[in-house]
Amino acid sequence: MSVEKRSKLMSRIKGKNTTPERYIACLLTAGGLQFEQHCRDLAGTPDFVFRRASTVVFVDGDFWHGWRFPIWKHRLSDTWRQKIERNRQRDTSNRRKLRRRGWKVIRLWEHQVEADAVDCIARIVDRAGVLRANWKAVHDANETLPPLKRRNRLPKP
């Protein structure tokens, strides 16, 4: 693939409001949970913020954030390997900063949302501690959403 073609392709990849994020947002809203999205005043610009519960949620892409990176990093060129390693280091740094400031940090991986989005909502509610969700509405909303399909791009969990 030419440099220009690769650049055009990569420029179309979004960093916000990805499909897994939209699924989680839809289910959180259905469950009656109040949250903010993409808060720039917090380290790492978390995808979801529950201020009353001092909880932040990151929905991380398997490739870009290096899920099980040591297993497949040998397949990448040096440029991509360094890019993903920097992303992982930045994720670790942001998580530490947030924890030092008293925030609970929840990290959801793309494949977890694809496998069971309702379970991801349960993790958020359980970890935040003080949130209450309308579980019937969450399940109903999950039934109306089109299924997320696991794509064969990385080794399966």
Chimera marker file (.cmm) of the C-alpha trace (Angstrom):
<marker_set name="trace">
<marker id="1" x="0.000" y="0.000" z="0.000" r="1" g="1" b="0" radius="0.5"/>
<marker id="2" x="1.360" y="3.415" z="-0.893" r="1" g="1" b="0" radius="0.5"/>
<marker id="3" x="2.162" y="5.985" z="1.781" r="1" g="1" b="0" radius="0.5"/>
<marker id="4" x="-0.608" y="8.288" z="0.508" r="1" g="1" b="0" radius="0.5"/>
<marker id="5" x="-3.199" y="5.506" z="0.480" r="1" g="1" b="0" radius="0.5"/>
<marker id="6" x="-2.220" y="4.333" z="3.979" r="1" g="1" b="0" radius="0.5"/>
<marker id="7" x="-2.346" y="7.923" z="5.263" r="1" g="1" b="0" radius="0.5"/>
<marker id="8" x="-5.827" y="8.440" z="3.799" r="1" g="1" b="0" radius="0.5"/>
<marker id="9" x="-7.026" y="5.154" z="5.297" r="1" g="1" b="0" radius="0.5"/>
<marker id="10" x="-5.612" y="5.884" z="8.761" r="1" g="1" b="0" radius="0.5"/>
<marker id="11" x="-7.037" y="9.426" z="8.803" r="1" g="1" b="0" radius="0.5"/>
<marker id="12" x="-10.547" y="7.961" z="8.688" r="1" g="1" b="0" radius="0.5"/>
<marker id="13" x="-10.108" y="6.128" z="11.993" r="1" g="1" b="0" radius="0.5"/>
<marker id="14" x="-11.957" y="7.926" z="14.767" r="1" g="1" b="0" radius="0.5"/>
<marker id="15" x="-10.755" y="8.510" z="18.288" r="1" g="1" b="0" radius="0.5"/>
<marker id="16" x="-14.118" y="9.484" z="19.782" r="1" g="1" b="0" radius="0.5"/>
<marker id="17" x="-17.617" y="8.057" z="19.510" r="1" g="1" b="0" radius="0.5"/>
<marker id="18" x="-16.451" y="4.715" z="18.218" r="1" g="1" b="0" radius="0.5"/>
<marker id="19" x="-19.023" y="1.947" z="17.837" r="1" g="1" b="0" radius="0.5"/>
<marker id="20" x="-18.154" y="0.308" z="21.200" r="1" g="1" b="0" radius="0.5"/>
<marker id="21" x="-18.421" y="3.735" z="22.906" r="1" g="1" b="0" radius="0.5"/>
<marker id="22" x="-21.807" y="4.383" z="21.308" r="1" g="1" b="0" radius="0.5"/>
<marker id="23" x="-23.056" y="0.989" z="22.523" r="1" g="1" b="0" radius="0.5"/>
<marker id="24" x="-21.953" y="1.698" z="26.079" r="1" g="1" b="0" radius="0.5"/>
<marker id="25" x="-23.426" y="5.228" z="25.964" r="1" g="1" b="0" radius="0.5"/>
<marker id="26" x="-26.755" y="3.874" z="24.707" r="1" g="1" b="0" radius="0.5"/>
<marker id="27" x="-26.948" y="1.257" z="27.464" r="1" g="1" b="0" radius="0.5"/>
<marker id="28" x="-25.874" y="3.692" z="30.190" r="1" g="1" b="0" radius="0.5"/>
<marker id="29" x="-28.537" y="6.147" z="29.052" r="1" g="1" b="0" radius="0.5"/>
<marker id="30" x="-31.164" y="3.396" z="28.924" r="1" g="1" b="0" radius="0.5"/>
<marker id="31" x="-30.208" y="2.397" z="32.457" r="1" g="1" b="0" radius="0.5"/>
<marker id="32" x="-30.847" y="5.944" z="33.657" r="1" g="1" b="0" radius="0.5"/>
<marker id="33" x="-27.232" y="6.660" z="34.573" r="1" g="1" b="0" radius="0.5"/>
<marker id="34" x="-25.958" y="10.238" z="34.422" r="1" g="1" b="0" radius="0.5"/>
<marker id="35" x="-22.531" y="10.662" z="32.867" r="1" g="1" b="0" radius="0.5"/>
<marker id="36" x="-20.331" y="13.034" z="30.942" r="1" g="1" b="0" radius="0.5"/>
<marker id="37" x="-18.329" y="12.105" z="27.880" r="1" g="1" b="0" radius="0.5"/>
<marker id="38" x="-14.808" y="13.021" z="26.774" r="1" g="1" b="0" radius="0.5"/>
<marker id="39" x="-14.007" y="15.331" z="29.690" r="1" g="1" b="0" radius="0.5"/>
<marker id="40" x="-10.897" y="17.229" z="28.735" r="1" g="1" b="0" radius="0.5"/>
<marker id="41" x="-10.260" y="18.434" z="32.295" r="1" g="1" b="0" radius="0.5"/>
<marker id="42" x="-9.202" y="14.914" z="33.335" r="1" g="1" b="0" radius="0.5"/>
<marker id="43" x="-6.019" y="13.079" z="32.376" r="1" g="1" b="0" radius="0.5"/>
<marker id="44" x="-6.459" y="11.001" z="29.251" r="1" g="1" b="0" radius="0.5"/>
<marker id="45" x="-9.870" y="12.507" z="28.365" r="1" g="1" b="0" radius="0.5"/>
<marker id="46" x="-11.931" y="9.566" z="29.683" r="1" g="1" b="0" radius="0.5"/>
<marker id="47" x="-14.747" y="8.293" z="27.480" r="1" g="1" b="0" radius="0.5"/>
<marker id="48" x="-17.262" y="8.330" z="30.352" r="1" g="1" b="0" radius="0.5"/>
<marker id="49" x="-17.113" y="10.223" z="33.638" r="1" g="1" b="0" radius="0.5"/>
<marker id="50" x="-19.315" y="9.697" z="36.700" r="1" g="1" b="0" radius="0.5"/>
<marker id="51" x="-18.314" y="12.639" z="38.876" r="1" g="1" b="0" radius="0.5"/>
<marker id="52" x="-20.491" y="11.797" z="41.898" r="1" g="1" b="0" radius="0.5"/>
<marker id="53" x="-18.965" y="8.334" z="42.040" r="1" g="1" b="0" radius="0.5"/>
<marker id="54" x="-15.460" y="9.621" z="41.156" r="1" g="1" b="0" radius="0.5"/>
<marker id="55" x="-15.284" y="7.008" z="38.434" r="1" g="1" b="0" radius="0.5"/>
<marker id="56" x="-13.973" y="7.220" z="34.878" r="1" g="1" b="0" radius="0.5"/>
<marker id="57" x="-14.328" y="4.685" z="32.075" r="1" g="1" b="0" radius="0.5"/>
<marker id="58" x="-12.055" y="4.215" z="29.100" r="1" g="1" b="0" radius="0.5"/>
<marker id="59" x="-13.260" y="2.132" z="26.145" r="1" g="1" b="0" radius="0.5"/>
<marker id="60" x="-10.006" y="1.139" z="24.480" r="1" g="1" b="0" radius="0.5"/>
<marker id="61" x="-9.538" y="-0.316" z="21.022" r="1" g="1" b="0" radius="0.5"/>
<marker id="62" x="-7.718" y="-3.641" z="20.991" r="1" g="1" b="0" radius="0.5"/>
<marker id="63" x="-5.207" y="-2.584" z="18.340" r="1" g="1" b="0" radius="0.5"/>
<marker id="64" x="-4.544" y="1.045" z="19.238" r="1" g="1" b="0" radius="0.5"/>
<marker id="65" x="-4.126" y="0.423" z="22.954" r="1" g="1" b="0" radius="0.5"/>
<marker id="66" x="-2.247" y="-2.855" z="22.579" r="1" g="1" b="0" radius="0.5"/>
<marker id="67" x="-4.422" y="-5.550" z="24.093" r="1" g="1" b="0" radius="0.5"/>
<marker id="68" x="-2.106" y="-8.581" z="24.563" r="1" g="1" b="0" radius="0.5"/>
<marker id="69" x="0.519" y="-6.581" z="22.699" r="1" g="1" b="0" radius="0.5"/>
<marker id="70" x="3.520" y="-8.813" z="23.527" r="1" g="1" b="0" radius="0.5"/>
<marker id="71" x="1.854" y="-11.673" z="21.616" r="1" g="1" b="0" radius="0.5"/>
<marker id="72" x="1.500" y="-9.836" z="18.299" r="1" g="1" b="0" radius="0.5"/>
<marker id="73" x="3.953" y="-6.937" z="18.376" r="1" g="1" b="0" radius="0.5"/>
<marker id="74" x="6.483" y="-8.911" z="16.329" r="1" g="1" b="0" radius="0.5"/>
<marker id="75" x="4.113" y="-8.630" z="13.328" r="1" g="1" b="0" radius="0.5"/>
<marker id="76" x="4.423" y="-4.837" z="13.211" r="1" g="1" b="0" radius="0.5"/>
<marker id="77" x="6.983" y="-2.533" z="11.697" r="1" g="1" b="0" radius="0.5"/>
<marker id="78" x="9.150" y="-0.529" z="14.110" r="1" g="1" b="0" radius="0.5"/>
<marker id="79" x="7.056" y="2.588" z="13.506" r="1" g="1" b="0" radius="0.5"/>
<marker id="80" x="3.786" y="0.906" z="14.505" r="1" g="1" b="0" radius="0.5"/>
<marker id="81" x="5.385" y="-0.941" z="17.397" r="1" g="1" b="0" radius="0.5"/>
<marker id="82" x="6.704" y="2.341" z="18.817" r="1" g="1" b="0" radius="0.5"/>
<marker id="83" x="3.345" y="4.074" z="18.260" r="1" g="1" b="0" radius="0.5"/>
<marker id="84" x="1.417" y="1.435" z="20.203" r="1" g="1" b="0" radius="0.5"/>
<marker id="85" x="4.064" y="1.250" z="22.942" r="1" g="1" b="0" radius="0.5"/>
<marker id="86" x="3.760" y="5.039" z="23.388" r="1" g="1" b="0" radius="0.5"/>
<marker id="87" x="-0.034" y="4.677" z="23.575" r="1" g="1" b="0" radius="0.5"/>
<marker id="88" x="0.323" y="2.003" z="26.261" r="1" g="1" b="0" radius="0.5"/>
<marker id="89" x="2.774" y="4.133" z="28.248" r="1" g="1" b="0" radius="0.5"/>
<marker id="90" x="0.453" y="7.149" z="28.003" r="1" g="1" b="0" radius="0.5"/>
<marker id="91" x="-2.502" y="4.991" z="29.143" r="1" g="1" b="0" radius="0.5"/>
<marker id="92" x="-0.519" y="3.830" z="32.181" r="1" g="1" b="0" radius="0.5"/>
<marker id="93" x="0.546" y="7.383" z="33.019" r="1" g="1" b="0" radius="0.5"/>
<marker id="94" x="-3.000" y="8.725" z="32.729" r="1" g="1" b="0" radius="0.5"/>
<marker id="95" x="-4.395" y="5.889" z="34.851" r="1" g="1" b="0" radius="0.5"/>
<marker id="96" x="-1.828" y="6.640" z="37.585" r="1" g="1" b="0" radius="0.5"/>
<marker id="97" x="-2.601" y="10.372" z="37.523" r="1" g="1" b="0" radius="0.5"/>
<marker id="98" x="-6.320" y="9.720" z="37.874" r="1" g="1" b="0" radius="0.5"/>
<marker id="99" x="-5.869" y="7.209" z="40.697" r="1" g="1" b="0" radius="0.5"/>
<marker id="100" x="-3.603" y="9.609" z="42.587" r="1" g="1" b="0" radius="0.5"/>
<marker id="101" x="-6.375" y="12.201" z="42.371" r="1" g="1" b="0" radius="0.5"/>
<marker id="102" x="-8.886" y="9.770" z="43.878" r="1" g="1" b="0" radius="0.5"/>
<marker id="103" x="-10.633" y="8.520" z="40.733" r="1" g="1" b="0" radius="0.5"/>
<marker id="104" x="-11.624" y="4.908" z="40.162" r="1" g="1" b="0" radius="0.5"/>
<marker id="105" x="-10.527" y="3.881" z="36.676" r="1" g="1" b="0" radius="0.5"/>
<marker id="106" x="-12.374" y="1.260" z="34.647" r="1" g="1" b="0" radius="0.5"/>
<marker id="107" x="-10.894" y="0.057" z="31.391" r="1" g="1" b="0" radius="0.5"/>
<marker id="108" x="-13.140" y="-1.728" z="28.924" r="1" g="1" b="0" radius="0.5"/>
<marker id="109" x="-11.583" y="-3.354" z="25.899" r="1" g="1" b="0" radius="0.5"/>
<marker id="110" x="-13.231" y="-3.321" z="22.503" r="1" g="1" b="0" radius="0.5"/>
<marker id="111" x="-13.522" y="-7.127" z="22.444" r="1" g="1" b="0" radius="0.5"/>
<marker id="112" x="-15.251" y="-7.108" z="25.861" r="1" g="1" b="0" radius="0.5"/>
<marker id="113" x="-17.921" y="-4.701" z="24.611" r="1" g="1" b="0" radius="0.5"/>
<marker id="114" x="-18.345" y="-6.788" z="21.461" r="1" g="1" b="0" radius="0.5"/>
<marker id="115" x="-18.698" y="-9.983" z="23.513" r="1" g="1" b="0" radius="0.5"/>
<marker id="116" x="-21.132" y="-8.700" z="26.181" r="1" g="1" b="0" radius="0.5"/>
<marker id="117" x="-21.984" y="-5.005" z="26.458" r="1" g="1" b="0" radius="0.5"/>
<marker id="118" x="-24.450" y="-5.584" z="29.315" r="1" g="1" b="0" radius="0.5"/>
<marker id="119" x="-21.699" y="-7.226" z="31.371" r="1" g="1" b="0" radius="0.5"/>
<marker id="120" x="-19.579" y="-4.104" z="30.781" r="1" g="1" b="0" radius="0.5"/>
<marker id="121" x="-22.417" y="-1.963" z="32.184" r="1" g="1" b="0" radius="0.5"/>
<marker id="122" x="-22.589" y="-4.296" z="35.199" r="1" g="1" b="0" radius="0.5"/>
<marker id="123" x="-18.842" y="-3.789" z="35.762" r="1" g="1" b="0" radius="0.5"/>
<marker id="124" x="-19.299" y="-0.022" z="35.684" r="1" g="1" b="0" radius="0.5"/>
<marker id="125" x="-22.231" y="-0.069" z="38.108" r="1" g="1" b="0" radius="0.5"/>
<marker id="126" x="-20.489" y="-2.545" z="40.424" r="1" g="1" b="0" radius="0.5"/>
<marker id="127" x="-17.176" y="-0.691" z="40.460" r="1" g="1" b="0" radius="0.5"/>
<marker id="128" x="-18.683" y="2.773" z="40.877" r="1" g="1" b="0" radius="0.5"/>
<marker id="129" x="-20.604" y="1.497" z="43.876" r="1" g="1" b="0" radius="0.5"/>
<marker id="130" x="-23.288" y="4.149" z="44.212" r="1" g="1" b="0" radius="0.5"/>
<marker id="131" x="-24.873" y="3.954" z="40.780" r="1" g="1" b="0" radius="0.5"/>
<marker id="132" x="-28.231" y="2.307" z="40.313" r="1" g="1" b="0" radius="0.5"/>
<marker id="133" x="-29.317" y="1.116" z="36.918" r="1" g="1" b="0" radius="0.5"/>
<marker id="134" x="-32.671" y="0.199" z="35.423" r="1" g="1" b="0" radius="0.5"/>
<marker id="135" x="-31.601" y="-3.281" z="34.334" r="1" g="1" b="0" radius="0.5"/>
<marker id="136" x="-34.792" y="-4.064" z="32.445" r="1" g="1" b="0" radius="0.5"/>
<marker id="137" x="-34.265" y="-0.974" z="30.295" r="1" g="1" b="0" radius="0.5"/>
<marker id="138" x="-30.592" y="-1.895" z="29.781" r="1" g="1" b="0" radius="0.5"/>
<marker id="139" x="-31.533" y="-5.390" z="28.590" r="1" g="1" b="0" radius="0.5"/>
<marker id="140" x="-34.333" y="-4.018" z="26.387" r="1" g="1" b="0" radius="0.5"/>
<marker id="141" x="-31.973" y="-1.482" z="24.802" r="1" g="1" b="0" radius="0.5"/>
<marker id="142" x="-29.387" y="-4.208" z="24.243" r="1" g="1" b="0" radius="0.5"/>
<marker id="143" x="-31.996" y="-6.291" z="22.407" r="1" g="1" b="0" radius="0.5"/>
<marker id="144" x="-32.816" y="-3.426" z="20.037" r="1" g="1" b="0" radius="0.5"/>
<marker id="145" x="-29.187" y="-2.704" z="19.118" r="1" g="1" b="0" radius="0.5"/>
<marker id="146" x="-27.670" y="-4.554" z="16.166" r="1" g="1" b="0" radius="0.5"/>
<marker id="147" x="-25.145" y="-7.163" z="17.295" r="1" g="1" b="0" radius="0.5"/>
<marker id="148" x="-21.506" y="-6.194" z="17.528" r="1" g="1" b="0" radius="0.5"/>
<marker id="149" x="-19.357" y="-8.659" z="15.671" r="1" g="1" b="0" radius="0.5"/>
<marker id="150" x="-15.916" y="-9.729" z="16.762" r="1" g="1" b="0" radius="0.5"/>
<marker id="151" x="-13.530" y="-9.048" z="13.921" r="1" g="1" b="0" radius="0.5"/>
<marker id="152" x="-10.549" y="-11.318" z="13.325" r="1" g="1" b="0" radius="0.5"/>
<marker id="153" x="-7.711" y="-8.884" z="13.783" r="1" g="1" b="0" radius="0.5"/>
<marker id="154" x="-5.948" y="-9.999" z="16.966" r="1" g="1" b="0" radius="0.5"/>
<marker id="155" x="-5.683" y="-13.303" z="18.847" r="1" g="1" b="0" radius="0.5"/>
<marker id="156" x="-8.993" y="-14.159" z="20.504" r="1" g="1" b="0" radius="0.5"/>
<marker id="157" x="-9.319" y="-13.702" z="24.285" r="1" g="1" b="0" radius="0.5"/>
<link id1="1" id2="2" r="1" g="1" b="0" radius="0.2"/>
<link id1="2" id2="3" r="1" g="1" b="0" radius="0.2"/>
<link id1="3" id2="4" r="1" g="1" b="0" radius="0.2"/>
<link id1="4" id2="5" r="1" g="1" b="0" radius="0.2"/>
<link id1="5" id2="6" r="1" g="1" b="0" radius="0.2"/>
<link id1="6" id2="7" r="1" g="1" b="0" radius="0.2"/>
<link id1="7" id2="8" r="1" g="1" b="0" radius="0.2"/>
<link id1="8" id2="9" r="1" g="1" b="0" radius="0.2"/>
<link id1="9" id2="10" r="1" g="1" b="0" radius="0.2"/>
<link id1="10" id2="11" r="1" g="1" b="0" radius="0.2"/>
<link id1="11" id2="12" r="1" g="1" b="0" radius="0.2"/>
<link id1="12" id2="13" r="1" g="1" b="0" radius="0.2"/>
<link id1="13" id2="14" r="1" g="1" b="0" radius="0.2"/>
<link id1="14" id2="15" r="1" g="1" b="0" radius="0.2"/>
<link id1="15" id2="16" r="1" g="1" b="0" radius="0.2"/>
<link id1="16" id2="17" r="1" g="1" b="0" radius="0.2"/>
<link id1="17" id2="18" r="1" g="1" b="0" radius="0.2"/>
<link id1="18" id2="19" r="1" g="1" b="0" radius="0.2"/>
<link id1="19" id2="20" r="1" g="1" b="0" radius="0.2"/>
<link id1="20" id2="21" r="1" g="1" b="0" radius="0.2"/>
<link id1="21" id2="22" r="1" g="1" b="0" radius="0.2"/>
<link id1="22" id2="23" r="1" g="1" b="0" radius="0.2"/>
<link id1="23" id2="24" r="1" g="1" b="0" radius="0.2"/>
<link id1="24" id2="25" r="1" g="1" b="0" radius="0.2"/>
<link id1="25" id2="26" r="1" g="1" b="0" radius="0.2"/>
<link id1="26" id2="27" r="1" g="1" b="0" radius="0.2"/>
<link id1="27" id2="28" r="1" g="1" b="0" radius="0.2"/>
<link id1="28" id2="29" r="1" g="1" b="0" radius="0.2"/>
<link id1="29" id2="30" r="1" g="1" b="0" radius="0.2"/>
<link id1="30" id2="31" r="1" g="1" b="0" radius="0.2"/>
<link id1="31" id2="32" r="1" g="1" b="0" radius="0.2"/>
<link id1="32" id2="33" r="1" g="1" b="0" radius="0.2"/>
<link id1="33" id2="34" r="1" g="1" b="0" radius="0.2"/>
<link id1="34" id2="35" r="1" g="1" b="0" radius="0.2"/>
<link id1="35" id2="36" r="1" g="1" b="0" radius="0.2"/>
<link id1="36" id2="37" r="1" g="1" b="0" radius="0.2"/>
<link id1="37" id2="38" r="1" g="1" b="0" radius="0.2"/>
<link id1="38" id2="39" r="1" g="1" b="0" radius="0.2"/>
<link id1="39" id2="40" r="1" g="1" b="0" radius="0.2"/>
<link id1="40" id2="41" r="1" g="1" b="0" radius="0.2"/>
<link id1="41" id2="42" r="1" g="1" b="0" radius="0.2"/>
<link id1="42" id2="43" r="1" g="1" b="0" radius="0.2"/>
<link id1="43" id2="44" r="1" g="1" b="0" radius="0.2"/>
<link id1="44" id2="45" r="1" g="1" b="0" radius="0.2"/>
<link id1="45" id2="46" r="1" g="1" b="0" radius="0.2"/>
<link id1="46" id2="47" r="1" g="1" b="0" radius="0.2"/>
<link id1="47" id2="48" r="1" g="1" b="0" radius="0.2"/>
<link id1="48" id2="49" r="1" g="1" b="0" radius="0.2"/>
<link id1="49" id2="50" r="1" g="1" b="0" radius="0.2"/>
<link id1="50" id2="51" r="1" g="1" b="0" radius="0.2"/>
<link id1="51" id2="52" r="1" g="1" b="0" radius="0.2"/>
<link id1="52" id2="53" r="1" g="1" b="0" radius="0.2"/>
<link id1="53" id2="54" r="1" g="1" b="0" radius="0.2"/>
<link id1="54" id2="55" r="1" g="1" b="0" radius="0.2"/>
<link id1="55" id2="56" r="1" g="1" b="0" radius="0.2"/>
<link id1="56" id2="57" r="1" g="1" b="0" radius="0.2"/>
<link id1="57" id2="58" r="1" g="1" b="0" radius="0.2"/>
<link id1="58" id2="59" r="1" g="1" b="0" radius="0.2"/>
<link id1="59" id2="60" r="1" g="1" b="0" radius="0.2"/>
<link id1="60" id2="61" r="1" g="1" b="0" radius="0.2"/>
<link id1="61" id2="62" r="1" g="1" b="0" radius="0.2"/>
<link id1="62" id2="63" r="1" g="1" b="0" radius="0.2"/>
<link id1="63" id2="64" r="1" g="1" b="0" radius="0.2"/>
<link id1="64" id2="65" r="1" g="1" b="0" radius="0.2"/>
<link id1="65" id2="66" r="1" g="1" b="0" radius="0.2"/>
<link id1="66" id2="67" r="1" g="1" b="0" radius="0.2"/>
<link id1="67" id2="68" r="1" g="1" b="0" radius="0.2"/>
<link id1="68" id2="69" r="1" g="1" b="0" radius="0.2"/>
<link id1="69" id2="70" r="1" g="1" b="0" radius="0.2"/>
<link id1="70" id2="71" r="1" g="1" b="0" radius="0.2"/>
<link id1="71" id2="72" r="1" g="1" b="0" radius="0.2"/>
<link id1="72" id2="73" r="1" g="1" b="0" radius="0.2"/>
<link id1="73" id2="74" r="1" g="1" b="0" radius="0.2"/>
<link id1="74" id2="75" r="1" g="1" b="0" radius="0.2"/>
<link id1="75" id2="76" r="1" g="1" b="0" radius="0.2"/>
<link id1="76" id2="77" r="1" g="1" b="0" radius="0.2"/>
<link id1="77" id2="78" r="1" g="1" b="0" radius="0.2"/>
<link id1="78" id2="79" r="1" g="1" b="0" radius="0.2"/>
<link id1="79" id2="80" r="1" g="1" b="0" radius="0.2"/>
<link id1="80" id2="81" r="1" g="1" b="0" radius="0.2"/>
<link id1="81" id2="82" r="1" g="1" b="0" radius="0.2"/>
<link id1="82" id2="83" r="1" g="1" b="0" radius="0.2"/>
<link id1="83" id2="84" r="1" g="1" b="0" radius="0.2"/>
<link id1="84" id2="85" r="1" g="1" b="0" radius="0.2"/>
<link id1="85" id2="86" r="1" g="1" b="0" radius="0.2"/>
<link id1="86" id2="87" r="1" g="1" b="0" radius="0.2"/>
<link id1="87" id2="88" r="1" g="1" b="0" radius="0.2"/>
<link id1="88" id2="89" r="1" g="1" b="0" radius="0.2"/>
<link id1="89" id2="90" r="1" g="1" b="0" radius="0.2"/>
<link id1="90" id2="91" r="1" g="1" b="0" radius="0.2"/>
<link id1="91" id2="92" r="1" g="1" b="0" radius="0.2"/>
<link id1="92" id2="93" r="1" g="1" b="0" radius="0.2"/>
<link id1="93" id2="94" r="1" g="1" b="0" radius="0.2"/>
<link id1="94" id2="95" r="1" g="1" b="0" radius="0.2"/>
<link id1="95" id2="96" r="1" g="1" b="0" radius="0.2"/>
<link id1="96" id2="97" r="1" g="1" b="0" radius="0.2"/>
<link id1="97" id2="98" r="1" g="1" b="0" radius="0.2"/>
<link id1="98" id2="99" r="1" g="1" b="0" radius="0.2"/>
<link id1="99" id2="100" r="1" g="1" b="0" radius="0.2"/>
<link id1="100" id2="101" r="1" g="1" b="0" radius="0.2"/>
<link id1="101" id2="102" r="1" g="1" b="0" radius="0.2"/>
<link id1="102" id2="103" r="1" g="1" b="0" radius="0.2"/>
<link id1="103" id2="104" r="1" g="1" b="0" radius="0.2"/>
<link id1="104" id2="105" r="1" g="1" b="0" radius="0.2"/>
<link id1="105" id2="106" r="1" g="1" b="0" radius="0.2"/>
<link id1="106" id2="107" r="1" g="1" b="0" radius="0.2"/>
<link id1="107" id2="108" r="1" g="1" b="0" radius="0.2"/>
<link id1="108" id2="109" r="1" g="1" b="0" radius="0.2"/>
<link id1="109" id2="110" r="1" g="1" b="0" radius="0.2"/>
<link id1="110" id2="111" r="1" g="1" b="0" radius="0.2"/>
<link id1="111" id2="112" r="1" g="1" b="0" radius="0.2"/>
<link id1="112" id2="113" r="1" g="1" b="0" radius="0.2"/>
<link id1="113" id2="114" r="1" g="1" b="0" radius="0.2"/>
<link id1="114" id2="115" r="1" g="1" b="0" radius="0.2"/>
<link id1="115" id2="116" r="1" g="1" b="0" radius="0.2"/>
<link id1="116" id2="117" r="1" g="1" b="0" radius="0.2"/>
<link id1="117" id2="118" r="1" g="1" b="0" radius="0.2"/>
<link id1="118" id2="119" r="1" g="1" b="0" radius="0.2"/>
<link id1="119" id2="120" r="1" g="1" b="0" radius="0.2"/>
<link id1="120" id2="121" r="1" g="1" b="0" radius="0.2"/>
<link id1="121" id2="122" r="1" g="1" b="0" radius="0.2"/>
<link id1="122" id2="123" r="1" g="1" b="0" radius="0.2"/>
<link id1="123" id2="124" r="1" g="1" b="0" radius="0.2"/>
<link id1="124" id2="125" r="1" g="1" b="0" radius="0.2"/>
<link id1="125" id2="126" r="1" g="1" b="0" radius="0.2"/>
<link id1="126" id2="127" r="1" g="1" b="0" radius="0.2"/>
<link id1="127" id2="128" r="1" g="1" b="0" radius="0.2"/>
<link id1="128" id2="129" r="1" g="1" b="0" radius="0.2"/>
<link id1="129" id2="130" r="1" g="1" b="0" radius="0.2"/>
<link id1="130" id2="131" r="1" g="1" b="0" radius="0.2"/>
<link id1="131" id2="132" r="1" g="1" b="0" radius="0.2"/>
<link id1="132" id2="133" r="1" g="1" b="0" radius="0.2"/>
<link id1="133" id2="134" r="1" g="1" b="0" radius="0.2"/>
<link id1="134" id2="135" r="1" g="1" b="0" radius="0.2"/>
<link id1="135" id2="136" r="1" g="1" b="0" radius="0.2"/>
<link id1="136" id2="137" r="1" g="1" b="0" radius="0.2"/>
<link id1="137" id2="138" r="1" g="1" b="0" radius="0.2"/>
<link id1="138" id2="139" r="1" g="1" b="0" radius="0.2"/>
<link id1="139" id2="140" r="1" g="1" b="0" radius="0.2"/>
<link id1="140" id2="141" r="1" g="1" b="0" radius="0.2"/>
<link id1="141" id2="142" r="1" g="1" b="0" radius="0.2"/>
<link id1="142" id2="143" r="1" g="1" b="0" radius="0.2"/>
<link id1="143" id2="144" r="1" g="1" b="0" radius="0.2"/>
<link id1="144" id2="145" r="1" g="1" b="0" radius="0.2"/>
<link id1="145" id2="146" r="1" g="1" b="0" radius="0.2"/>
<link id1="146" id2="147" r="1" g="1" b="0" radius="0.2"/>
<link id1="147" id2="148" r="1" g="1" b="0" radius="0.2"/>
<link id1="148" id2="149" r="1" g="1" b="0" radius="0.2"/>
<link id1="149" id2="150" r="1" g="1" b="0" radius="0.2"/>
<link id1="150" id2="151" r="1" g="1" b="0" radius="0.2"/>
<link id1="151" id2="152" r="1" g="1" b="0" radius="0.2"/>
<link id1="152" id2="153" r="1" g="1" b="0" radius="0.2"/>
<link id1="153" id2="154" r="1" g="1" b="0" radius="0.2"/>
<link id1="154" id2="155" r="1" g="1" b="0" radius="0.2"/>
<link id1="155" id2="156" r="1" g="1" b="0" radius="0.2"/>
<link id1="156" id2="157" r="1" g="1" b="0" radius="0.2"/>
</marker_set>
